[in-house]
Amino acid sequence: MSKELPELHQALAKSLRGAFEVMQITLREYARRHHLSVSVVSRYLSGNRLPSKDFIEKTIELAGTRLTAEDATTLRSLHSQRAEGKAEHGESSIRTLTARMLNQKVQYETATRQHLATMGALDRAQAESRRLKTQLRLSTGPLADTFDDLLSEVERYAALRAAGARDAVTSISPDTHRRWRTALNQYDRAPALTWTDTGPCTPERRVASYQRLGLDQLHRDALDELVPLQVGGDAAGDVAFEVHSLALGAMHTNGPRPLARALEYWSEDHPSVSGASALDASQFTFRSHLASGETAAPLLALWRRSLTEWDHAERPAWTSTPPRTAERRIAVYERLALEPATRRVLTELIPISFAEGPIIISSEFTPWYTPTHQPGHPWYWPAYQRYLAQIKGWTAEAVGTVGESAAQVVARLADPTDAAAYQSKGLVIGYVQSGKTASITGVVAKAVDAGYRLVIILSGSLNILRAQTQRRIDKELVGRENILRGAPEEDCEYALDPEWRAGEFLTHSGLPSHHGAFDVLRLTTLNNDYQSLQQGITALEFEKRDPALPLYHPTNLRRTAARLMVVKKNKAVLGSVIRDLRRLGAQLQEIPTLIVDDESDHGSVNTLHPGHQREGRERSAINGLLSELLGLLPRAQYVAYTATPFANVLIDPHDAEDVFPKDFVLSLPRPAGYMGARDFHDVDSAVPPEMRTVANSQEMAHVRAIHEAEPGDDSSLQQALDAFVLSGAIKLYREALDPRGIAYRHHTMLVHESVRIADHRELMDRLLKLWYVPGSLEAEALHRLRALYDLDFAPVSAHRAEDLARPVSFDELIPYIDAARARIADGSEKPVIIVNGDRDIERASVDFDQRPVWKILVGGAKLARGFTVEGLTISYYRRAASQADTLMQMGRWFGFRQGYADLVRLYISRGEAAGNKEIDLYEAFAAMCRDEEEFRSQLADYAHLVDGKPMITPAQLPPLVAQYLPWLKPTSPTKMYNAELVEVRSPGRWIEPSGYPLEIGAKRRNTERWRAILDAFQSRLIPVSVPTDGSRQETSFSAYTTVIGHTQLLEVLSRLEWLTPDNFAPHLAYLQKASATAANIEDWLILAPQLAAPQRRAGSVLGSPELSLFVRSRRRGPLFGAISGPAHRLAARALRASLPDRRGIALLYPVLEAGDAYQHTAYLPGTPVDPSQVSLAFALLPPGASNDEAAPQSPLVRFRAKNSSLPDRPIIDR
């Protein structure tokens, strides 16, 4: 304090400091409460600045009763005199006030010390009381030392159980549960005890144990549920479970170890059982326990979790075998030193998981993510594992798949504890509505366990989408304790949430920081997106255990709370985040950050103005903010998620410098129980169309064509509406009669015809008109439903309902039809809801979390991306879309349909007007499905390492993506990227070009180039068998054949003209190389498949035998769709296995274009085909990889850099 200040001013400052000491409040806390800077408050108290009157009043208000009314009046008077330059009270008044405040401070401190001493004495007395209660044998038993904590967890469990919580058992930590089980089983089974004469394994013995422990009835009831009394007792089985649990737990970090040795080690200190000195650790006894029926269930579940984790582990240090293979399981058994008999029993009870795993294309990286390389013990991933298994009922294989994918992502992020900052950027590709949020949650859980302390999740552009993600993360990962943080439950935003009240939110059994882990602090809540100055900068300031070390040092990360925000992709929101982060200054350089971008191929979209230019500007703005965010946080990792394999983030040149996935691209496996594009299309089905039924055809089972006779004809819409009512009635029937207690909380129908709001209103009116049936027409409506059931639903369910309850006849359903209509109408509400804007979606009527929804939803773009339509059973789709990713996102009928997959129906237009042409929307989806599967298949091929290095990098993917994106300009990928595809090795891979020329002259020249091969066809037809898959009879087709040399075929292929020459050139380069290296391909069997007589249109091509002519469409822009038939491909692959090693197979198809007038020509026998009107298309199947002697370990693809000075960089040529 300056000595030159007036004495009155100095006295005022001194009095204020005394008041602050009495209040026991810090400067920072006072400043935060009153929106002042710390420096201003500091100046007031030092006397360097005269405080304001408002400051004095707030101080008096905050001090409350600690300042008497006289003291408060004196303080106001001192301030008033100083402000007016007067000194009426003089020094005596100042000294009196100061002394009084100092005296109050001393009194307060004395009272505090006395209170603490009293509490300490009380605690010691209570501890002594409990010690006396639990003395005998407990002093060295499993409940010693921590009896209070063990009892408090039982009390928490009892409270949750009383509230009806389904997950109450998860409130008991595994260690606590184990210790109670060990202690009570010990007391239950002991032959004799000094303090009771009750017999072992009797209810009386258990009651005596409770009395000895001093437990009241609340505790006894809870423990009876947690540790049931086993009358007669299976002591050995329980001990086996305990010891195996300890042994397997110890193997979590370093992998499997010899089992017998581990069991012997962990059984040494285990309590004796019925006089036995130790657990029998023999494998014979282990096998006996596993075969002991229901009592083996806990032990079997324990081993299933461990074996599944080892089966799925990616690149563990203890083996080099690939995951999910027999080789991996054998390696596990070898390390466990299991006997052959034990291996057989375990393999029979826990089959090897051969499930499809994630596919990853990655740049080289330094492995760092191991169980031993983490700042502390994992907490959030094990908690999420338990939640998925215990609350959601996931299988061990499903949990293992999520864990494996998440581990592969986190392993390719930068090491959060590394002193050198690095930004890793990657892309994760899922399926539409396939549960990507589970993958995101798994990645976040493993990332925070590994040391990442700021997590930013970008979740859609709508409030409801952000809230959906926030709730899922809160419910399944953050947990109740982190949400409440000591606040009363009634003040929580989830207080009225049915699942919160049912106990279905994760619980950590107390704050994780109280268990030696770290907390998660939410910077956003269910109802509040990120906002500056609410939780703002203070919440973003990271505490350090050792201020001398950087935040990323393991010492600090171990106990530093993680910060989590779930934000919309919105300019204002992201701007607020960036502004608050800037205020952290130098600390930004130290924060290990994870940014997860959900729906990364889509930015903020204004559905009221859906023009592409506006959309592009908005997306560019979001991308600019993302780039700025990444620039602020040098330790930030960016992981993008999308459901469209050809995502904009992968091919958009504007993203090349900021969010391009330069480090990895990971394709998630298709989840079990998921209905995707393949479940609605007969892609590659070998069953001929004339033999397809609802049992073997996905299209016939689930797809219904919309063929409108004339405008205003609503017959298809009426049938879809009838299907919605009928499927709802069947669901209610199953709820009532299925013995498993199946329930259908939601039942919805989606109608999507247009993005125009006016169209939505008109469509709702049409639906309501069809819904409200006049009484005179009720009999007609019932007749329609009966016919629909008998002709559609009954046959499909008979083959596809598995073991679900099915009515014997329609009459059994009649009572449930009115109930279904009543639930859909829901009293006074309309059965139809329009969803075409944020407010519509955000209304409670479509809040699937808060209430059951049985409604018809009419919408457009708002329902097309990210928003999950729960219980979707009937879809009515007529909107044409020119972009494949847009079309894929419209597929809201994809998803999980447990318990009603047989009821799912898709009504889709087979002839929708789009400009001056007509589009078959179902065929468009089929082509997109084929492209997607082929793209994923190629990713799988290129994911293998060659000599320990990646075959391709993410920067080299765009030229491959261009193979499946015909709606892009053919040259744009090579202008965008510095990687140019030169060669594709295709041993054993199907090659089927589609870019045949449009120009008549080019068609004629190409046909002429095949003349020599056409002349070589034998004059007689050869039958070719099609392999059967067991679901149908074996079939065959006939074909003209010839065998020609590899050089002769190359002479033809190398001279062909193409609409898109870059697409076939890499394959041709491989075929030419194969000709020159070790004669890898010697010759080719040429097949010209022939159609059956009813479908046959034939003609002679350049004097050839009369060949079947195939009508094909250019379904992918200027490119054809599939040329070859599924049966032909199956036959070719089967035939290839019987041919000489160096012989390939080529299929030849004379193709007429669909819609071309020439296709309708009536061909008489021997009629020549005009070579300018036919495209001679082909498909090749080269000899398999095992015969490739030239370079068996060489990459499947080769690239060259167009700019050799920047071999690994994307380039942009605008």
Summary of the structure (lengths in Angstrom):
residues: 1214
radius of gyration: 36.4
end to end distance: 64.7
largest distance: 128.1
contacts: 3793
relative contact order: 0.06
helix: 48%
strand: 13%
